Amino acid sequence: MARCTAPSQGHRTASGRAACPACGGRYGGYSYSSYRSNPYPTYSSPSYSSPGSSGGGRSSSGGSSRSVKPRWSRASSSVLYTPAEVLALTPIRESVEKQASLDLRDAFLCHAWDDRLGPAKELHDLLEASGVKVWFSEKDVGLGVPLMRAIDKGLAKSRIGIVLVTPALLRRLPTESIADKELSALLAGERIVPIVHNTTYEALREVSPLLASRSGLSTAENSMAEVAAKLADLVAI
């Protein structure tokens, strides 16, 4: 029987989970919390179409690099995903579709304070340029507004949560910072996408095993612009 590599190597990104000889990407779409309540979850395979290209996708962990278009991509979209990314992001997309009729922001961007003028702003600007409505503390918390209350409202009024995992965030989380409180709220649902930037899932697992159990995207495999394009495609209604 094939052994799961998670205890020794982790499932890393979505493509890393797909490369596990035991799991083979089958469980890329459920969270650690759902595993605890049901160790044998069932999940219908997401539908996607292949553009006929076997190149273009990237995976640092040996997963399939074949490029595909998921069912949610619009006909005009040129964004391609790996099959493992489709598996990981399909539950997030289903959550977006269920909330399509609600007047919500597309995404809440959780980030470390240190990143607010660096990678967090870069990701925010790329998403906004792609038409994504992002709740971002740098622009959505006005002078004199209680920060935690503003964040609470932002979380409640956003379809999905994006967690920008950087070395700065890993330093902040153990101190029970604002980012830690945002993350705790996001982990309570099934609508969180971690974006690992300039660090690794192994480092994240040392700080937050629960967040590390969620499959997401990594700038080691995609540029920040590609990550933003995939997120914009994911939340487009």
C-alpha positions in Angstrom: 0.0 0.0 0.0 1.4 3.4 -0.9 2.3 5.6 2.0 1.2 9.2 2.4 4.1 11.6 2.3 2.3 14.3 4.3 3.9 13.5 7.7 7.5 13.7 6.3 7.2 16.0 3.3 3.9 17.8 3.6 1.5 18.3 0.8 2.8 21.7 0.1 0.9 23.3 -2.7 -2.0 21.8 -4.6 0.4 20.2 -7.0 2.4 18.7 -4.2 -0.7 17.0 -2.8 -1.4 15.6 -6.2 2.1 14.1 -6.3 1.5 12.1 -3.0 1.5 8.4 -4.0 -1.2 7.6 -1.4 -3.5 10.6 -1.9 -2.7 11.5 -5.5 -4.6 14.8 -5.2 -7.9 13.1 -4.4 -8.4 15.2 -1.3 -7.1 18.5 -2.6 -10.5 20.1 -2.1 -11.2 19.5 1.6 -9.8 21.0 4.8 -8.2 19.6 7.9 -11.4 20.4 9.9 -13.6 18.4 7.5 -11.1 15.4 7.8 -11.5 15.4 11.6 -15.2 15.1 11.3 -15.3 12.6 8.5 -12.0 10.7 7.8 -13.4 9.4 4.5 -15.0 12.5 2.8 -16.5 12.1 -0.6 -16.0 14.8 -3.2 -17.2 14.9 -6.8 -14.5 15.4 -9.4 -14.5 18.9 -10.8 -15.0 19.3 -14.5 -12.6 21.0 -16.7 -11.5 21.1 -20.3 -8.0 20.8 -21.7 -6.8 23.3 -24.3 -4.8 20.5 -25.8 -1.5 21.8 -24.5 0.7 19.6 -22.3 3.1 22.4 -21.4 2.7 25.7 -19.6 1.8 24.6 -16.1 4.5 24.5 -13.4 4.9 22.3 -10.4 7.9 22.3 -8.0 6.8 19.1 -6.4 6.4 16.7 -9.3 2.7 16.9 -9.9 1.0 17.1 -13.3 2.0 20.2 -15.2 -0.7 19.8 -17.8 -2.6 23.0 -18.4 -6.4 22.9 -18.2 -9.3 25.3 -18.1 -11.8 24.6 -15.3 -15.5 24.7 -15.8 -15.8 28.2 -14.3 -13.5 29.9 -16.7 -15.2 32.2 -19.2 -14.8 31.4 -22.9 -12.7 34.6 -23.3 -10.4 33.7 -20.4 -6.8 32.6 -21.2 -6.0 31.6 -17.6 -4.8 28.0 -17.3 -4.5 25.8 -14.1 -2.9 22.5 -13.3 -5.4 19.7 -12.6 -4.3 19.8 -8.9 -5.1 23.5 -8.7 -8.5 22.8 -10.1 -9.1 20.2 -7.4 -8.0 22.6 -4.7 -9.9 25.6 -5.9 -13.2 24.1 -6.9 -14.7 24.2 -3.4 -13.7 27.9 -3.2 -15.4 28.5 -6.5 -18.6 26.7 -5.4 -18.7 29.0 -2.3 -18.4 32.0 -4.6 -21.2 30.8 -6.8 -23.5 30.2 -3.8 -23.0 33.9 -2.8 -23.3 35.3 -6.4 -26.6 37.1 -5.6 -25.2 38.9 -2.5 -23.7 42.3 -2.6 -20.2 41.4 -1.4 -16.6 42.2 -2.1 -14.9 39.5 -4.1 -12.0 39.0 -1.6 -10.6 39.9 1.7 -6.8 40.3 1.7 -5.2 39.1 4.9 -1.5 40.1 5.2 1.2 41.1 7.7 1.4 44.8 8.6 5.0 44.8 7.3 3.8 43.8 3.8 1.2 46.5 3.4 3.4 48.6 1.1 5.2 45.7 -0.5 3.8 42.3 -1.7 0.3 42.9 -0.3 -0.1 46.1 -2.2 1.4 44.5 -5.3 -1.2 41.6 -5.1 -4.0 44.1 -4.3 -3.1 46.3 -7.3 -2.9 43.3 -9.7 -6.3 42.0 -8.5 -8.0 45.4 -8.7 -6.5 45.9 -12.2 -8.2 42.6 -13.1 -11.6 43.8 -11.9 -11.6 42.1 -8.5 -13.2 44.0 -5.6 -10.7 43.6 -2.8 -11.1 44.5 0.9 -7.6 45.9 1.8 -6.9 47.6 5.1 -4.7 50.2 3.5 -7.6 51.7 1.7 -10.7 50.5 3.5 -9.9 51.6 7.1 -10.5 55.3 7.4 -9.0 57.7 10.0 -10.6 57.3 13.4 -12.4 54.0 12.4 -11.8 51.2 15.0 -9.5 48.8 13.2 -10.9 45.5 14.5 -14.5 46.5 13.8 -13.6 47.5 10.3 -11.8 44.2 9.8 -14.8 42.3 11.2 -17.1 44.0 8.7 -14.7 43.4 5.9 -14.5 39.7 6.6 -18.3 39.4 6.8 -18.8 41.3 3.5 -16.3 39.3 1.4 -16.8 36.1 -0.6 -13.4 34.6 -0.1 -10.3 35.2 2.0 -6.8 35.5 0.5 -4.0 34.9 3.0 -0.6 36.3 1.8 1.9 34.0 3.6 5.3 35.7 3.8 8.2 35.6 6.2 6.7 38.7 7.8 3.3 36.9 8.4 5.1 33.9 9.9 6.8 36.2 12.4 3.6 38.0 13.2 1.2 35.0 13.7 2.8 33.7 17.0 2.4 37.1 18.6 -1.4 37.1 18.3 -1.4 40.0 15.9 -4.3 41.4 13.9 -3.3 39.1 11.1 -3.7 36.2 13.5 -7.2 37.3 14.4 -8.1 37.7 10.7 -6.7 34.2 9.9 -8.7 32.6 12.8 -11.9 34.0 11.3 -11.1 32.9 7.8 -10.1 29.4 8.9 -13.6 28.9 10.4 -15.0 28.6 6.9 -14.3 26.9 3.6 -13.4 30.0 1.6 -9.7 30.6 2.2 -6.9 30.6 -0.4 -3.3 30.8 1.0 -0.8 32.5 -1.3 2.8 31.4 -0.3 5.3 34.1 -1.2 9.1 34.0 -0.5 8.6 31.2 2.0 7.5 27.6 2.0 4.7 25.4 3.2 7.1 23.6 5.5 7.8 26.9 7.2 4.1 27.7 7.4 3.4 24.3 9.0 5.7 25.2 11.9 3.6 28.2 12.7 0.1 27.2 11.5 -0.5 23.6 10.7 -4.2 24.3 10.0 -3.5 26.9 7.4 -0.7 24.7 5.9 -3.3 22.0 5.4 -5.2 24.2 2.9 -4.1 23.9 -0.7 -3.4 27.2 -2.4 -1.0 28.9 -4.8 2.7 29.7 -4.6 4.8 32.4 -6.2 7.5 29.7 -6.5 5.3 28.1 -9.1 3.5 31.2 -10.5 4.5 34.8 -10.8 2.5 37.3 -8.7 0.7 38.4 -11.8 -0.2 34.8 -12.7 -1.5 34.3 -9.1 -3.7 37.4 -9.4 -5.0 36.2 -12.8 -6.0 32.8 -11.4 -7.7 34.5 -8.4 -9.6 36.9 -10.7 -10.7 34.1 -12.8 -11.8 32.1 -9.7 -14.1 34.9 -8.4 -15.5 36.1 -11.7 -19.3 35.8 -11.8 
